[in-house]
């Protein structure tokens, strides 16, 4: 859903910053609202850069679960259980991965701070 200049103008009026009717031809503040709407749309189109891939993946899984017949979801759950995946095991694996990623990030930051030091 794209924002329009009118949407931005309504938000500006609601915030109490300006008042009046929306008419971008005669009111330069309304024209600025049109420009601002375009800039906001550009930034919002890059939404995928704001959210980690994990959140997008989890949102996609929730959407899939909501739109898939319950029997299919339960069959997948049964299959995963038969393969040895349990909720406790999955949670533990996630925690291990988080710790591993944090350790790797800390190690990388340490290496970058020590790069300029040359010792024999």
ZADO-1210 file (C-alpha; in nm, 4 decimals, padded with zeros to 6 digits):
<atoms>
<atom x="00.0000" y="00.0000" z="00.0000" code="UNK" pos="1"/>
<atom x="00.1548" y="00.3271" z="-00.1087" code="UNK" pos="2"/>
<atom x="00.1193" y="00.6480" z="00.0863" code="UNK" pos="3"/>
<atom x="-00.0275" y="00.9501" z="-00.0847" code="UNK" pos="4"/>
<atom x="00.0306" y="01.3165" z="-00.0196" code="UNK" pos="5"/>
<atom x="-00.3175" y="01.3276" z="00.1342" code="UNK" pos="6"/>
<atom x="-00.2217" y="01.0490" z="00.3787" code="UNK" pos="7"/>
<atom x="00.0840" y="01.2425" z="00.4889" code="UNK" pos="8"/>
<atom x="-00.1141" y="01.5678" z="00.5087" code="UNK" pos="9"/>
<atom x="-00.3782" y="01.4007" z="00.7265" code="UNK" pos="10"/>
<atom x="-00.1039" y="01.2777" z="00.9616" code="UNK" pos="11"/>
<atom x="00.0488" y="01.6273" z="00.9787" code="UNK" pos="12"/>
<atom x="-00.2915" y="01.7799" z="01.0601" code="UNK" pos="13"/>
<atom x="-00.3690" y="01.5082" z="01.3155" code="UNK" pos="14"/>
<atom x="-00.0321" y="01.5736" z="01.4840" code="UNK" pos="15"/>
<atom x="-00.1283" y="01.9405" z="01.5093" code="UNK" pos="16"/>
<atom x="00.1695" y="02.0624" z="01.3064" code="UNK" pos="17"/>
<atom x="-00.0425" y="02.2374" z="01.0417" code="UNK" pos="18"/>
<atom x="-00.4084" y="02.2819" z="00.9618" code="UNK" pos="19"/>
<atom x="-00.6302" y="02.3385" z="00.6628" code="UNK" pos="20"/>
<atom x="-00.7609" y="02.1546" z="00.3608" code="UNK" pos="21"/>
<atom x="-00.5432" y="01.9436" z="00.1357" code="UNK" pos="22"/>
<atom x="-00.4740" y="02.1355" z="-00.1871" code="UNK" pos="23"/>
<atom x="-00.1209" y="02.0838" z="-00.3221" code="UNK" pos="24"/>
<atom x="-00.1732" y="02.3323" z="-00.6082" code="UNK" pos="25"/>
<atom x="-00.2240" y="02.6327" z="-00.3823" code="UNK" pos="26"/>
<atom x="-00.0610" y="02.5264" z="-00.0548" code="UNK" pos="27"/>
<atom x="00.3122" y="02.4599" z="-00.0647" code="UNK" pos="28"/>
<atom x="00.2926" y="02.2619" z="00.2601" code="UNK" pos="29"/>
<atom x="00.0551" y="02.0200" z="00.0874" code="UNK" pos="30"/>
<atom x="00.2957" y="01.9974" z="-00.2049" code="UNK" pos="31"/>
<atom x="00.5710" y="01.9144" z="00.0432" code="UNK" pos="32"/>
<atom x="00.3463" y="01.6403" z="00.1820" code="UNK" pos="33"/>
<atom x="00.3362" y="01.4896" z="-00.1692" code="UNK" pos="34"/>
<atom x="00.7171" y="01.4927" z="-00.1855" code="UNK" pos="35"/>
<atom x="00.7380" y="01.3442" z="00.1634" code="UNK" pos="36"/>
<atom x="00.4942" y="01.0676" z="00.0664" code="UNK" pos="37"/>
<atom x="00.7184" y="00.9743" z="-00.2263" code="UNK" pos="38"/>
<atom x="01.0250" y="00.9617" z="-00.0021" code="UNK" pos="39"/>
<atom x="00.8444" y="00.7556" z="00.2596" code="UNK" pos="40"/>
<atom x="00.7264" y="00.5116" z="-00.0063" code="UNK" pos="41"/>
<atom x="01.0856" y="00.4728" z="-00.1227" code="UNK" pos="42"/>
<atom x="01.2064" y="00.3988" z="00.2294" code="UNK" pos="43"/>
<atom x="00.9180" y="00.1632" z="00.3030" code="UNK" pos="44"/>
<atom x="00.9873" y="-00.0294" z="-00.0168" code="UNK" pos="45"/>
<atom x="01.3217" y="-00.1249" z="00.1377" code="UNK" pos="46"/>
<atom x="01.1427" y="-00.2794" z="00.4361" code="UNK" pos="47"/>
<atom x="01.3186" y="-00.6099" z="00.3849" code="UNK" pos="48"/>
<atom x="01.6428" y="-00.4384" z="00.4831" code="UNK" pos="49"/>
<atom x="01.4933" y="-00.3336" z="00.8153" code="UNK" pos="50"/>
<atom x="01.3839" y="-00.6753" z="00.9347" code="UNK" pos="51"/>
<atom x="01.6144" y="-00.9681" z="00.9844" code="UNK" pos="52"/>
<atom x="01.5547" y="-01.2618" z="00.7520" code="UNK" pos="53"/>
<atom x="01.4482" y="-01.4639" z="01.0536" code="UNK" pos="54"/>
<atom x="01.1419" y="-01.2451" z="01.1103" code="UNK" pos="55"/>
<atom x="01.0457" y="-01.2603" z="00.7439" code="UNK" pos="56"/>
<atom x="01.0847" y="-01.6385" z="00.7494" code="UNK" pos="57"/>
<atom x="00.8770" y="-01.6722" z="01.0652" code="UNK" pos="58"/>
<atom x="00.6084" y="-01.4463" z="00.9162" code="UNK" pos="59"/>
<atom x="00.6049" y="-01.6622" z="00.6029" code="UNK" pos="60"/>
<atom x="00.5745" y="-01.9766" z="00.8150" code="UNK" pos="61"/>
<atom x="00.2855" y="-01.8283" z="01.0116" code="UNK" pos="62"/>
<atom x="00.1126" y="-01.7316" z="00.6880" code="UNK" pos="63"/>
<atom x="00.1702" y="-02.0806" z="00.5479" code="UNK" pos="64"/>
<atom x="00.0353" y="-02.2406" z="00.8659" code="UNK" pos="65"/>
<atom x="-00.2740" y="-02.0193" z="00.8635" code="UNK" pos="66"/>
<atom x="-00.3504" y="-02.0856" z="00.4968" code="UNK" pos="67"/>
<atom x="-00.2728" y="-02.4602" z="00.4923" code="UNK" pos="68"/>
<atom x="-00.5271" y="-02.7260" z="00.5844" code="UNK" pos="69"/>
<atom x="-00.4749" y="-02.8366" z="00.9444" code="UNK" pos="70"/>
<atom x="-00.4239" y="-03.1988" z="00.8404" code="UNK" pos="71"/>
<atom x="-00.1216" y="-03.1027" z="00.6282" code="UNK" pos="72"/>
<atom x="00.0304" y="-02.9022" z="00.9124" code="UNK" pos="73"/>
<atom x="-00.0169" y="-03.1939" z="01.1513" code="UNK" pos="74"/>
<atom x="00.1367" y="-03.4359" z="00.9005" code="UNK" pos="75"/>
<atom x="00.4440" y="-03.2127" z="00.8747" code="UNK" pos="76"/>
<atom x="00.4660" y="-03.1954" z="01.2536" code="UNK" pos="77"/>
<atom x="00.4364" y="-03.5755" z="01.2744" code="UNK" pos="78"/>
<atom x="00.7089" y="-03.6174" z="01.0119" code="UNK" pos="79"/>
<atom x="00.9441" y="-03.3816" z="01.1941" code="UNK" pos="80"/>
<atom x="00.8831" y="-03.5673" z="01.5206" code="UNK" pos="81"/>
<atom x="00.9592" y="-03.8985" z="01.3500" code="UNK" pos="82"/>
<atom x="01.2864" y="-03.7486" z="01.2258" code="UNK" pos="83"/>
<atom x="01.3782" y="-03.6652" z="01.5844" code="UNK" pos="84"/>
<atom x="01.2897" y="-03.2962" z="01.5943" code="UNK" pos="85"/>
<atom x="01.1357" y="-03.1960" z="01.9268" code="UNK" pos="86"/>
<atom x="01.0388" y="-02.8562" z="02.0600" code="UNK" pos="87"/>
<atom x="01.2988" y="-02.8825" z="02.3366" code="UNK" pos="88"/>
<atom x="01.5670" y="-02.9928" z="02.0902" code="UNK" pos="89"/>
<atom x="01.4828" y="-02.7146" z="01.8469" code="UNK" pos="90"/>
<atom x="01.4911" y="-02.4517" z="02.1222" code="UNK" pos="91"/>
<atom x="01.8294" y="-02.5794" z="02.2407" code="UNK" pos="92"/>
<atom x="01.9676" y="-02.5761" z="01.8845" code="UNK" pos="93"/>
<atom x="01.8467" y="-02.2177" z="01.8360" code="UNK" pos="94"/>
<atom x="02.0191" y="-02.1104" z="02.1592" code="UNK" pos="95"/>
<atom x="02.3435" y="-02.2818" z="02.0514" code="UNK" pos="96"/>
<atom x="02.3320" y="-02.1039" z="01.7153" code="UNK" pos="97"/>
<atom x="02.2709" y="-01.7668" z="01.8831" code="UNK" pos="98"/>
<atom x="02.5705" y="-01.8201" z="02.1128" code="UNK" pos="99"/>
<atom x="02.7862" y="-01.9347" z="01.8196" code="UNK" pos="100"/>
<atom x="02.6858" y="-01.6307" z="01.6111" code="UNK" pos="101"/>
<atom x="02.7566" y="-01.3910" z="01.9010" code="UNK" pos="102"/>
<atom x="03.0960" y="-01.5508" z="01.9624" code="UNK" pos="103"/>
<atom x="03.1825" y="-01.5204" z="01.5930" code="UNK" pos="104"/>
<atom x="03.0728" y="-01.1539" z="01.5914" code="UNK" pos="105"/>
<atom x="03.2799" y="-01.0786" z="01.9023" code="UNK" pos="106"/>
<atom x="03.5789" y="-01.2544" z="01.7490" code="UNK" pos="107"/>
<atom x="03.5405" y="-01.0558" z="01.4262" code="UNK" pos="108"/>
<atom x="03.5251" y="-00.7251" z="01.6146" code="UNK" pos="109"/>
<atom x="03.8357" y="-00.8197" z="01.8122" code="UNK" pos="110"/>
<atom x="04.0229" y="-00.9009" z="01.4934" code="UNK" pos="111"/>
<atom x="03.9317" y="-00.5683" z="01.3353" code="UNK" pos="112"/>
<atom x="04.0548" y="-00.3724" z="01.6345" code="UNK" pos="113"/>
<atom x="04.3868" y="-00.5579" z="01.6388" code="UNK" pos="114"/>
<atom x="04.4530" y="-00.5374" z="01.2670" code="UNK" pos="115"/>
<atom x="04.6901" y="-00.2418" z="01.2880" code="UNK" pos="116"/>
<atom x="04.9189" y="-00.4075" z="01.5451" code="UNK" pos="117"/>
<atom x="05.2157" y="-00.5907" z="01.3935" code="UNK" pos="118"/>
<atom x="05.4284" y="-00.7846" z="01.6376" code="UNK" pos="119"/>
<atom x="05.7292" y="-00.9977" z="01.5465" code="UNK" pos="120"/>
</atoms>
